[in-house]
């Protein structure tokens, strides 16, 4: 088998060849044996109204990501950096999610706009940036997943098991370290197999464009499928099941468990605050599933049952739409954590643009009031958020 015998793999965002199939990347391979679809039966989906509409849609989504995730997450990160009292474990985990989304919005999205919209599926920025953008997008997705999982477990321990021993300072930062180091390691294949491939654009073959994505050799198909199933279980199915169980137990604790004694007005207020926060977290989980389940489902079909995908005339357009839905998850996270959860909408309406420093102070103050206590707290009615204190080595 020659060096050019290759087949496209999975990537965090998009992998399908502009012809609508990975077959054009395997000129010397007996395609029907691998994908069961003859080359001449694969329709060209790069032309037509549907492809044009998909390009417009993805342009709008990318611009929204740059605006919402760029500005919103920058505001949240700046607030957390400015006010040390807000650095409880939950907010630090949200900050890591915000950092990953911010990097994608400011570093990756401009290149994606150029690739998808301006250059019409042609990468002109070199192999180094091709590898870097693929890797950064993959790491960002896994960091977001791990951060959401850590937040769910933290809330579960704080609400369902409030009398457990308090979390050590070192433990909290080991958790944050794990949120990043695991994605950095398991995303290495996305960088190793990312490359450029030149393909003919016109029917005569005179015009050429450059395709940028992960490309695995055909004899590594088993390795790729095993890797994808590993990622699917570790970074999607497993976290979703775990988060669902955590929030189910939290909901039972907050809505269906009777509190002994007579609830005071302050207790009822605290309970309502916790319920609102949990509802926001459940909404984030639901949005994550709705955004990424179609992507993983499509990828499973494409890689394990390719005949169902490659024969479709608008398969690339469908993938573009699914890709847009997946990418929009960062926008939803930003709106939920920075706006909904912190009452930022009301603050923005009430504040003047020139007084943005005071506005930030109001926003982060609201966030501190509405936050749920962590597992280090032994009472539920007096303290709403905790801070990491370096002097005693504990979160308290």
HELIX and SHEET records of a PDB file:
HELIX    1   1 UNK A   23  UNK A   25  5                                   3    
HELIX    2   2 UNK A   31  UNK A   35  1                                   5    
HELIX    3   3 UNK A   39  UNK A   41  5                                   3    
HELIX    4   4 UNK A   49  UNK A   64  1                                  16    
HELIX    5   5 UNK A   65  UNK A   69  3                                   5    
HELIX    6   6 UNK A   70  UNK A   82  1                                  13    
HELIX    7   7 UNK A   84  UNK A   86  5                                   3    
HELIX    8   8 UNK A   89  UNK A  103  1                                  15    
HELIX    9   9 UNK A  104  UNK A  108  3                                   5    
HELIX   10  10 UNK A  109  UNK A  113  1                                   5    
HELIX   11  11 UNK A  114  UNK A  118  3                                   5    
HELIX   12  12 UNK A  126  UNK A  160  1                                  35    
HELIX   13  13 UNK A  169  UNK A  186  1                                  18    
HELIX   14  14 UNK A  188  UNK A  192  1                                   5    
HELIX   15  15 UNK A  218  UNK A  220  5                                   3    
HELIX   16  16 UNK A  221  UNK A  232  1                                  12    
HELIX   17  17 UNK A  233  UNK A  237  3                                   5    
HELIX   18  18 UNK A  238  UNK A  255  1                                  18    
HELIX   19  19 UNK A  265  UNK A  304  1                                  40    
HELIX   20  20 UNK A  307  UNK A  310  1                                   4    
HELIX   21  21 UNK A  315  UNK A  327  1                                  13    
HELIX   22  22 UNK A  329  UNK A  334  1                                   6    
HELIX   23  23 UNK A  335  UNK A  340  3                                   6    
HELIX   24  24 UNK A  344  UNK A  350  1                                   7    
HELIX   25  25 UNK A  353  UNK A  355  5                                   3    
HELIX   26  26 UNK A  356  UNK A  370  1                                  15    
SHEET    1   A 3 UNK A   6  UNK A   8  0                                        
SHEET    2   A 3 UNK A 208  UNK A 217 -1                                        
SHEET    3   A 3 UNK A 194  UNK A 200 -1                                        
SHEET    1   B 2 UNK A 388  UNK A 389  0                                        
SHEET    2   B 2 UNK A 394  UNK A 395 -1                                        
END                                                                             
